[in-house]
Amino acid sequence: MALSVPKAPGVAQMLKDGAKMYSGLEEAVYRNITACKEFSQTMRSAYGPNGMNKMIINHIEKQFVTSDAGTIMRELDVEHPAAKLIVMASQMQDAEVGDGTNFVVVFAGALLEAAEELLRLGITTAEIADGYEKALNKSLDILPKLVCHEIEDFRDVAKVKRCLNACIMSKQYSEEEFLTELIAKACVSILPDKSTFNVDNIRVCKILGSGLAKSEVVRGMVFKRFVEGDVTYAEKAKVVIFSCPIDIIQTETKGTVLIKSADELMNFSAGEENLLESQIKSIAEAGVKVVVSGGKVGDMALHFLNKYGLMAVRLNSKFDLRRLSRAVNGTVLPRIATPSQEELGYCDKVCIEELGDTTIVAFRNEGAESRIATIVIRGATNNFMDDIERALDDGVNNFKGLTRDGRYVPGAGATEIELATQLAAYADTLPGLEQYAVRKFATALEVFPKALAENSGVNGTEIINQLYLAHKDAAGKNIGVDIEAEKAGTVDVTKKDIFDLFQSKYWGIKYAVGAANTILKVDQIIMAKRAGGPKPKQNTGSDDES
């Protein structure tokens, strides 16, 4: 009989061999804080207009060079469970606001760093978490009082540009003037009267060659394709969209046709051809000038399309078909039939254009109201255009945010220092140990102006001192970091149009504190033995999800 070796007492005896367990301050809490701190410090150097780029080569060896926190986190594939919680909080911020992902990571890391010092002083995690909650509630009370700018007319391009300035500047410093013009034009041109603004209605088409200055906004859709037939131009065109191939119809059921003579064979082929011709003729008689297909266009169908002067465009993606139907205000038809007038779309101009060595099909709705706009980006490299696209995405999400809530707070670290000043005063009124956590919360807020200064190459401590001096008076609440100054300096951000979206700050602070408190309250890490086999395939960030 084999000897049975008893397992160690406690939780370990309940788990399978190979499971790991960590508990207590040293093994669980400090471990988690260290991982999150290092992750946050990586992101801190990418914060602000002068933030450094990160070069990431992902699991399929695709290379990214960007300072966009959302992209960095998506491609890093973070394994550590505590750091994953911060990534999740950042993803929630991305889903809620679409911008400020770096803010959440940096602030959560700073809060955990501050908590580590308090833990070493003997304060319990519960007291720190309670203090952070009190500081969060106080911050969310103070935040509405710091609003320094509000936009009410969302259709005024000049006012919208002012508000989008800071968000684009943080991604593409020195290109903000041109990019805010593109975003404001595109968003205002398709802004609906009553329904909410949909981010998916702003499309981006990247075409290699030339420079950024050649980028433009097209009211309608642009596709990197060529037309199928001979017709390459249509004006004031009625558009019909089919999700099926345009070809001789295949029957639903299998059947056998017995042909006994050559005449019968000729008549059979002629019957199919006549049916196809009558279908295309009836489409042409309905006033259609452009036919869009979701599948292949057969040779015989192409012959008849050319015969009746119809322009044929093939789109392989069902999502593109859906978006085009929104752009031309038509209906996607599942089979070839004569469309009714209600099902037809309308487009001012459908034409072939050449940009560099790329041929595009442009559906332009200059006069009529279009529900979709496309920003055509030009650039010398794909990496550069990808980075511009990320900046545009943040700008469009900011526009969506301001249509829901047009309030703005001062940027460039002014809001954070004002919150820190008021929270430090609030901490003095608290009787218990929570006051230490509130004070550390205020200190953690200093990380933003400090990061802005250090990434710009000036002394962070000196900047913090100058900002605290300026914020002593109520009149100095809009003073922030001047990143353009050669020496450490401050500036009134309202004069430079550096505003941060109120919603972005509100949710950013909320999610960061939520993530930090969750990590602090973990006192045991129990990891089951890993299962073998390949990892499940994940298709995150795909455009076809929308």
N, C-alpha and C positions, 0 to 999 in steps of 0.2 A: 504493500500500500504506500502510495506517494505521500511524502510529508507535505502538509499545507503550511505555507508561510503566512502567519497573520499579518494583516496590513496595519499601518500606523493608525492609532485611534483618531477619531474626529471625522471631519468632512471627507478626508482623503479615502477612508474605507468605503464610502458610498459611491465613489467615482471609478470609472474605468482606469486601467493602467495607462500611464502616459498623460493623464490630465494634470494641469498645473493649477496651483492656488496660491494667491498672494493676499495677505491681510495686514491690517494695522497701518499706522501712519507711514512708517519707513518703507514698507513693501508696496502698499497700494497708493496712498494719497501722493506721496512725494514722487513716486514713479510717474504717475499720471501728469502731475504738474510739470515735471521736467520735460516730458514728451511734448506737451502743449506749448511750453515756453519756447522750445527749440523751433517748433513749427511756426509759432507766431513771429519769432525773430527773423525767420526766412522771409515771411511776408512783409515785415516792417520795412525792409530795404526797398520794396517795390511800391511803397505808398507815396502818393503825391505826384506832381508834375515832373519832378526830377528823379522819380523812383527808378531803380535799376531794373533792367530786363532779366528774366530767367530763361535759360536754354533748357528745354525739357525734351527728352527723347522717350516717347511712351512705349508701351509693351509691343506695339507693332512697328517700332522703329521710325515712327513719324516724328519729325522735329518741329518744335514750337519755340519761337523767341518772342516773349511777351511779358508785360508787367501786369496783365489783367489777372486778378486773383482768382476769379471764377474758372478761367481756363487752366491756370496753374494747378488748382486743386483737383479739377476734373481729370487731368492727365497724370497727376502724381500717383494716383491710386494708393492713398494713405491706408496703412494696415493697422496702425495702433488704435485700439478701441476708443481711448479717451480723445485722441486727436480727431478721430472720426466724428465724435460728437460736435466738435467745433466746425468741422466741414459741413455737417448736416445743418447746423445753425446758419452757416453762411449760405447754404443752398436754399434755406427757407427765406432768407433775406432776398436772394435772387428771384425767387418765385413771387414774393410779396411786392418788392419794389423794382427789382431788375438792376439795381446799382447798390454800391456800398458793401460789397462782399468782403473786401479787404478790411473795412472798418470793424466788422464783427470779429474777424480772426485776430486782429491786432489788439482790440480791446479785451476780448476774452483772455488772451495770453497775458496781457498786463494785469488783469484782475487776479489771475492765478498766481502770477509772480508776487503780487502784493500779499496774497493770502499765505504764501509760503513763509514770509517773514513773520506774520502774525502767529502761524502755527508753531514756529520755533520759539515764540514768546510764551506759548502755553495756552493760547486762546483756542477753543474747540471749533471744529468745522461748522457745527450748528450755529454758534454765535456769529461766525464770519458770514455764513449764508444769510442769517437774519439781518445783519447789518447791511449786506449788499442789497437785500430786498427793500429795506427802508430807504437806502440811497437811490435805488431805482425809482421808487414811487415819488420821492422828492424831485428827482431829475425830470420825470415826466410831468410834474406840476410846474416846474420852472420853465421847461422848454417852450410852451406856447407864449410865454412873456418875452422870449428872446427873438420872436419873429420880427424881421427887419424889412421884409419886402413881400408883397402879395400881388399875384397876377390874376386879373379877372377876365380880361379879354384874350381868350386863347387863340383867336384868329389874327391877332396882330403879330406879324412876323418879327418886327423889331423888338417887341417886348419879350417874345419867346426866346429870341437869340440871346438877350441879356441873361435870362435865367439858365440857359443851357451852357453858358460860357465855362463855368467852373468844372462841370462834369466832363466836358470834352478836354479841357486843359489838363486834367489829371491823367488822361490817357495819351493825348497827342499835343504836347506843349508846343506852342508857336503855330499850330495849324488850326487852332480853335475857331478863328474868325471865319474861315472858309467852310469848315465842317458844320458849324452851327447854322450857317446860311442854308446848307443842303438839307439838314434835318428839319429846320423850321419850315422851309418851303414844302418839303415832302409831307410832313405831318399836317400842316394847316390846310394843304390842298385836298386832303381826303377826310378831314374832320367831320364826322356825321353831326346832324342837327340835334338828335335826341339820344340815340344809343351811345354806349361807352366806346371809347377809342380802342381799337384792336391793334396790338403791336404787329400781328401777323400780316396786316395790310400794307406794311412797309417792307418791300423786298429789296434785296441787294444783289447786284450782278457784277462780278469782278472780271475785268477784261485786261489782260496783260499788255503792257506797252504804255508809252507816253508818261505823263506825270500826274500827280494828284490834282493839279489845277485843272485838268481836262475832265474831271468827274462832273456828272450832271444829274439832274432829277428828271425822270420821265414819268408823266402822269399816265399810268397804264403798266404794261408788262414788257419785259425784254427777255428774250431767250437766245442762248448761243446756239443757233441752229441755222439751217438753210431751208427754203421752201421745197416742197416735193415736186411741183410742176413747173410750167414755163412762166406763169403769172407771178410777178414779184412786187406788185404795187396795187393797192386798193384804197380808195378815198371814200369817206362817208359810207362805210361798208356795214352791211348787215352780216353778222357772224353766227354760224351754226356750229355747235360743239358736240361731237360724238365721242363716247368713251370706248366705242368698238372699232375694229379695223374697217376701212372703206374698201371693200372687195366683194367679189361674188359671194353671196350669202351661203354659208354652210348650214345644212339642215340640222335640226336638233337630234333627230333620230337617224339610225343607220338604216339604209335601204339599198336594194339592188335594182338597177335599171337594166333591162334586157334590150339591147339594140341589135336589130336584125339586118339593117342595111346602112349604106353610106349616107343615104338621104336622111334617115332617122338621126344619125350621129350629127349631121350638119344642122338639122332643125333643133336638136337638143342644145347644142352650143349656142346657136343663134337665140334660142329662148332665154338662156341665162344672160347673154349680152344685152338683149332687148330689155330685160327686166332691170339690169343695172343702169342702162342708159335712161330708162324712164324714171328711175329713182333720182338720178343726178339732174335730169332735165327738170323734174318737179321742184327740186331744191333750188335750181337756178331761177325758175319761174316765180318762186316765193320772194325773189329780190335779194337772195344771198349772194355775197361777193367773196366771202372767205369761209372755207371749210376747215375746221380743226379736228384732227383725229387722234384718238388715244391709242391707236395701233397702226399696223402697216397700211400703206395705201397701195393697192394692187396695180399692176401695169395697165390692165384694161380700164380700171376706175380712173387712173391718171389720164388716160387717153380722152375719156369723156369729160373729165374736169377741165382739161385744156381746151377741148372742143367748145364747151359752154363758157369759157373765160373765167373759171373759178380759181381762186388762189387756195392752195392746199398746204396746211402746216401740220406737222406731226409732233406730238408731245408724248414722251414715254411715261411721264409721271402722272399718276392720278391726282396728286396734290397740286401739280401745276395746272391741270385741267380745272380743278375746283377753284383755284385762285383766279384763273383767267375768266371763268364764268362770273366771278364777283366783279372783275375789272370791266368786263363788257356788259354786265347785267343780263346775262343769258342763262339758259338752262342746259345742263349736260344731259344729252339724250343717249339712252343705252343701245338703241338700234337705228339702222339707217331707215328713215322715214321722212315724209314731208313735214317740216317743222311749222307750227303755228306762229303767228306774229308775236305772241307773248313769250314764246320760247327762244326767239332770236335775240342775240346781243347786238350792240351797236358800237362801232369804233370809228373815230374821225379819220385815222390813217393807219394802215397796216403796210409796212414796207421792209425791204431788205436794206441794211446799212452795213458799212464796213468800218470797224474801229481797229486800227492797226492792221494785223493780218487775221482778225477774227470777224467772221460774218455773223450778224445778229438779225433776228426778226423782232421788230418793234411794233407793239400795239399801242399807239399814242391816242389819248383822249384829251386833247388840249382844250377844246371848247366845252364839250359835254362834261358832266360831273362824273369823275372816276372814283371808284371806291378803293383802288389800290394804286400806290405809287412805287416806282423802282428807282433806287439810287445806283447809278452806274459808276463804279469805282475804277479808276485807272491807276496803274502803278508799275514800277519796274520789276518787282519781285512778288511772288505769291505770299511770302511771309509778311511783307509790308502791307499788302492788301488785306490779309487776314486780320492784322492788328487794327487797320482802319475800320474794318467791319465790326470788330469788337467795340470800338469807340462809338460807332454809329448806333450799335445795339443799345449801349448804355444811354446814349442821348435820346433815342426813341422811347425807352422805358421811362426816362425822366419826364418826357413830354406826357406820357400816359399818366404818370404820377401827378403832374401839375394840373391835368384836366380833372382829376379827382379831388385834389386839395392844392390850391395855388399858393400856399404859404411857404416862405423860405426863411432860413436862419443864416446868420453870417458864417462864411466858410473860413478856410485858412487857419483853423485852430481857435478861432475867436469864441465859438459856441462852447468848446470843451473847456477853455480856461475860465469862462464866465460860470459854467456849471461847477467847476472845481472850486472857484472862489466862494460861491453860495453854499456848496455842500460842506466846505470846511467850517463855515459859520454855523451851519445846521448841526454839525457834529458836536459843537460845544454845548448845544442845548440838550443833548441826550445823556441820561444818567448812567446807563449800563455799559457793558463791554462792547456793545454794538458800535459805540462812537469811534472805536479804533478802526473797525471795518469801514465805516462811512468815510473816515479820513483817508484810508488807503484807497477807497473808491475814487476820491477826489484826486489823489496822487496818480492813480492809473490813467485818468483822463489826460494828464500831461504828456502821455506818450505820443499823441498826435502832432501837436505843434513841434515837439522835440524831433520826431521822425521827419517832418517837413523840413525843419532847419538842417538836420544832419545830412539828409539826402541832397540838400542844396549846397552842402559844403561849408556851413557856418556852425558856430558853437551853439549847441542845443540848450545848455544850461543858461547861457547869457540871454537867449531869446525868451526862455520861460520867465526869468526875472523881469525882463522888460514888459512882458505881457501882463504879469501879475501887478506891476506898478500901474500900468494903463487901466487895468480892470478894477482898480480900487474905487474909481469914480463910476457912477451910473452912466455917465456920458461916454465912457470908454469901452462899453460892452461890445462894440463892433470892431475892436482892434484885433488884427490877426497877424500872422507871419508874412513878412514881405520877402518872397523867395527871389525877387529880382534885385534886391539890394546886395552890394558887394560885401558889406559887413553885416553882422547880425542886426536886423532892423524890423520895425513893425509898420503897419499901414491900416488905414480905415478901409475895410474890405468892401463897404457899400459903394465907395467911390471907384473901386476897380471892378465892380460887378462880379464879385466872388461870393456866390450864394450856394448853400446846400439845401436840398429839398427837405422840408420839415419831416415828411413821411419817412424818408431814408434814415434820418437821425433817430427818429422815434422808434422805428422797428429795429434798427441796428443796435441801439442800447439795450432794448428789450431782449433780443435774441442772444446777445453776447452775455448778459447777466444770467439768463436762463441756462446757457451752456456751461458757464463757469460754476454756477451753483450745483448743477447736476454732477459735474466732475468732482467737486469738493465733497459731496455727500456719498461718494463711493468709498466704502471702507474694505471691500473685499473684491478681488478679481479671481474668478474661477473660469479656467479655460479648459474645455473638453478636448480630448485628443482629436487631432485633425483627421478628417476622412481623406482617404487617398483618391486618386482619379483627377481628371482635369477640372479646372475652375469653370463654372457656368459662364456662358458667353453673355456679355452685357452690351447693349447697344444704346448707351446714354449719349445725350447731346445730338442725336440725329435729327436732321431737319424734317425728316418724314414723320416725326412723331406728332407734329402740330396739325 
